Amino acid sequence: MIDYDIYILLNSEIILFVRATVKLLFSVVLQSKTVLKDCIDSFIQEKILLAAKAISDDACHKICDGDVILVYSRYCSVLC
């Protein structure tokens, strides 16, 4: 009877441990998703949008009235 009680106690401790671990992992996953989303947003802002702005600002000075401009994809970068 004593051995049986020890197993019940150990099983309940294991269940509590697993629950605590799952809660911890869940919070870590949520934080990781937030950090990853912030990194992706930062990359888009710095590497794509700011680069397009710099290119369009530089190109505005080189384009004259009546010039024909061939664009691929980001046509909004041509609008000055």
C-alpha positions in Angstrom: 0.0 0.0 0.0 2.9 2.4 0.7 4.4 1.9 -2.7 1.1 2.6 -4.4 0.8 6.0 -2.5 4.3 7.0 -3.7 3.4 6.3 -7.3 0.3 8.4 -6.9 2.3 11.2 -5.4 5.0 11.0 -8.2 2.3 11.0 -10.9 0.6 14.1 -9.5 4.0 15.8 -9.3 4.7 14.8 -12.9 1.4 16.2 -14.0 2.0 19.5 -12.3 5.5 19.7 -13.8 4.2 19.0 -17.3 1.5 21.6 -16.9 4.0 24.2 -15.7 6.3 23.4 -18.6 3.6 23.6 -21.2 2.5 27.0 -19.8 6.1 28.2 -20.0 6.6 27.0 -23.5 3.4 28.5 -24.6 4.4 31.9 -23.3 7.9 31.6 -24.9 6.2 30.7 -28.3 4.0 33.8 -28.1 7.0 36.0 -27.3 9.0 34.4 -30.1 6.2 35.1 -32.6 6.0 38.8 -31.4 9.8 39.2 -31.8 9.8 37.5 -35.2 7.0 39.7 -36.4 8.8 42.8 -35.2 12.0 41.7 -37.0 10.2 41.1 -40.2 8.4 44.5 -40.0 11.8 46.2 -39.3 13.4 44.4 -42.3 10.6 45.5 -44.6 10.8 49.1 -43.4 14.6 49.3 -43.6 15.5 47.2 -46.6 12.5 47.6 -48.9 10.5 50.8 -48.2 13.5 53.1 -47.4 15.4 51.7 -50.4 12.4 52.4 -52.6 12.2 55.9 -51.2 15.9 56.6 -51.8 15.7 55.3 -55.3 12.7 57.4 -56.2 14.2 60.5 -54.6 17.4 60.0 -56.7 15.5 59.2 -59.8 13.3 62.3 -59.5 16.2 64.5 -60.4 17.1 62.5 -63.5 13.7 62.3 -65.1 12.5 65.1 -67.4 9.0 65.9 -68.7 8.1 63.7 -71.6 10.5 60.9 -70.6 9.1 57.4 -70.9 9.7 55.2 -67.8 9.6 51.5 -67.9 9.0 50.0 -64.4 8.8 46.6 -63.0 6.6 45.9 -60.0 6.9 48.9 -57.7 5.4 51.6 -60.0 4.5 53.8 -57.0 8.3 54.4 -56.5 8.3 56.4 -59.8 5.7 58.8 -58.6 7.5 61.9 -57.4 
